[in-house]
Every structure is written in structure tokens, then in C-alpha cells.
Amino acid sequence: MEITYLDNAASTWPKPTAVKQKMVECLEEYAANPGRGGHQLALRASKELFYTRAKIAKLFHVKNPNDIVFTLNATAALNLGIRGLLKPGDHVITTTLEHNSVRRPLEFLKKEIGVEISYVKPNSEYIFELESFRKEFRFNTALVVVSHASNLIGALAPVEEIGRLCKEKGVPFMVDASQSAGVFPIDVEKMNIQLLAFPGHKGLYGPQGTGGLYIHPELEISPIMVGGTGSHSEAIEQPLTRPDRYESGTQNTVGIVGLGAGVDFVLQTGVDQIREKEFSLTYELMSRLEQLEGVTLYGQSKEVERAAVVAFSIDGLDASEAAFILDHEYGIAVRSGYHCTPLGHETIGTLDQGVVRASFGYFNKMDDVKVLVKAIQEIMEKLKQ
Ligand SMILES: Cc1ncc(COP(=O)(O)O)c(C=O)c1O
């Protein structure tokens, strides 16, 4: 059965051919340990890691590539930023549309060290009003952390405005770019972002096991993992230089090299073109689903720019069951259930049922929309019988 892949918000697939080629080239030619030895292969591996850092820096308008730290995924980057920064008694402002990878580290610190958390809700149209952030600031507010785009309904947060507010208040601003990196323009300077967490395996088209965190050069956070870095080996303390301070242990060289090719693809194709294509697919799917009686769409109207995710439910059919039928009978890969954001489900009123989520990447086609809609129509027909 031919697969229609509509789960790009989890991991994009397929990847550009160059990603695979670069990874194979690395394995065949220079997959030695970067930074652990002065021989040619180790130096080549180190160099290639730096190239990826430099490409990511270009994409996010980061001045010094060494302010970008590689991690296993966005979750690891979020943990490093959140747990490396917050101290006992600090207060954090976040939102009710966050992924568990933001919420759980915060709730963990609340329990462990008494961090206080304020959750800002969007209005009834899923728009975050700046005033609702402004009124939450306290004397001990040490961080504002917001996801750029919701993984559940695609709604965008006004990051530039929130960044300006954080600057005015002198509070570090962290952005979870899991659903926006590679799709929406991100400029850490213009948006006043001090911490930017991103996955490599979603909109940057790298392999799984890649991600990273940008840390503002003047922001001091503690590493949450220390150990061998291949540098200053005589010292018993973790080096202070970046990125070594935050990158202990052997890096995922093969994956990071693949990520570099993914970022090349994004830079060459253009973030605007990627977004326009994904938005046109999103718009088309929403337009078609809107016309089906018995299908409920969640989130903002189709006219509002959003990340390429469409959350919906089918009357009389559990979300997991719908996804199962789509997969097994039609070869359509979607995500179902709670999408790692129970708070988000509470916000959109789907806590007891979950939703089906279809999400697009650059390699999807209009035909994929047609295939999904036809399958949903057939499933609904069968339900009536
Ligand atoms: C908004 C958001 N934050 C964080 C994550 C976690 O990303 P990762 O799987 O790379 O850790 C995801 C993954 O879907 C996400 O959508």
C-alpha cells in the first residue's frame, strides 16, 4: 500500500536526498570522534559539525555559531534552557498551549525547587493578547517560555511582541520553535530571543536524534550534563567556553552532518516558499473538511496563518480509532490522541476525546489532501450503515 505521510509535525518524512547522502558520506569517509584527537578524520568531523552550526546560525540570525549547542531533540534543548536557568523561588510565565516538553520540566522544577508558574491563556479566537502576559510579571519572574506555533492547532504566538515586552521587563525570553523552525522566519536579535530550542528532525529536515539550543552570549545558564568535552582535559571543572560547556560526550556526528544538509535544503528552498506551500495544503484540507457534515475542525479559521497542522474529529468515531482505520485501511499516517499537550486539549475543549491531527511538510502534494478527504468521506459513509 502506498503511504500518504501526514505526520510531519512529529518528524518530517521523507528527507531531502542530500541528507541521506551526507550521512552516508560521513559514515564512509570521516565518522571519527569530533574534538577527540588531532588526526585528520577527527578534524574533518569537527569541521563538519561547525559547518552545520554555521548554517543554523545563518537561518536564525545568530552572530556566533558557537552560541548554538547541539542536543538530541527539542526536548533536550528545552530541558537544558529551563533547568539550566531557573533557581529556587523563580517565577516563570508560559502558556496553556505548551507541549509537555515545556510543561513537564516546569512542573518538575515546581515540585523539586519551588519554581512558580503562570499559564497564560489565549482568547476565544486562540490569539494571545500581550496584556495577558504583561499582567503576569512579578518581582521574581526569571523566564518567559512560549511555543512559537502550537503542535495541536498550529496557532502562532506573537513572539516579536512578547520579545519586546521581555526586553522592557529585563526577563529572558525562551521560544520553543519545534513547529516553526524552518517554516517561519526566526531572527533571535529582532525577536529578542535569549533561548531558542529547536528540533532537527522536523522543519529542518534532519534525521531524528538531532536538535539544538541557541543561548544568548550574555545569558549564563548551568550545564545540566557535564563530562568529557575533548577540551581542557587537565581541568576537573567543565570548560566555560561554548559550545563545549554544554556539549559533553561524543556528539551525533552522522546525524548533525545530515542536519546540515537539511538546513541547506531549507536555506536554498527558502522559508517563505516552504511556508506558502504548506499553508496552501493546510488551507485546502480545512476548506474541504469544513464542508463535511460530521467533521469538527479545531483552532483558528482557515484564513489565519498557522503552522501546517489540522486538528479535527469525526462525529461518532474515537480519534484513535479514526487514525487506526486511516493507517490500516488507507495507508494514511496521521497522529491521534492527546499530542503531548493535555493543557492544550483543555484549552480547545477536547480533553475527553483527543483529536486527529494531519500535518504537512514540503514534500506533500495536493493529491495527499484529496486522498485523506476521500478516505474520511468513505469512513463516514460506513459509519452511517
Ligand atoms: C511544540 C513542541 N515542543 C516540543 C516538542 C518535542 O520535540 P522533540 O520530539 O524533538 O523532543 C514537540 C514535538 O512534537 C512539539 O511539537
The ligand as an SDF file (V2000), in Angstrom:
LIG
                    3D

 16 16  0  0  0  0  0  0  0  0999 V2000
    5.6690   22.2810   20.3220 C   0  0  0  0  0  0  0  0  0  0  0  0
    6.5880   21.1310   20.5810 C   0  0  0  0  0  0  0  0  0  0  0  0
    7.5190   21.2230   21.5400 N   0  0  0  0  0  0  0  0  0  0  0  0
    8.3820   20.2260   21.8000 C   0  0  0  0  0  0  0  0  0  0  0  0
    8.3390   19.0520   21.0720 C   0  0  0  0  0  0  0  0  0  0  0  0
    9.3190   17.9670   21.3730 C   0  0  0  0  0  0  0  0  0  0  0  0
   10.1660   17.7830   20.2840 O   0  0  0  0  0  0  0  0  0  0  0  0
   11.2210   16.5620   20.2490 P   0  0  0  0  0  0  0  0  0  0  0  0
   10.4460   15.3630   19.8960 O   0  0  0  0  0  0  0  0  0  0  0  0
   12.1980   16.9680   19.1830 O   0  0  0  0  0  0  0  0  0  0  0  0
   11.8290   16.4820   21.5770 O   0  0  0  0  0  0  0  0  0  0  0  0
    7.3780   18.8980   20.0620 C   0  0  0  0  0  0  0  0  0  0  0  0
    7.2720   17.6380   19.3140 C   0  0  0  0  0  0  0  0  0  0  0  0
    6.3070   17.3340   18.6750 O   0  0  0  0  0  0  0  0  0  0  0  0
    6.4890   19.9730   19.8030 C   0  0  0  0  0  0  0  0  0  0  0  0
    5.5670   19.8770   18.8470 O   0  0  0  0  0  0  0  0  0  0  0  0
  1  2  1  0
  2  3  1  0
  2 15  2  0
  3  4  2  0
  4  5  1  0
  5  6  1  0
  5 12  2  0
  6  7  1  0
  7  8  1  0
  8  9  2  0
  8 10  1  0
  8 11  1  0
 12 13  1  0
 12 15  1  0
 13 14  2  0
 15 16  1  0
M  END
$$$$
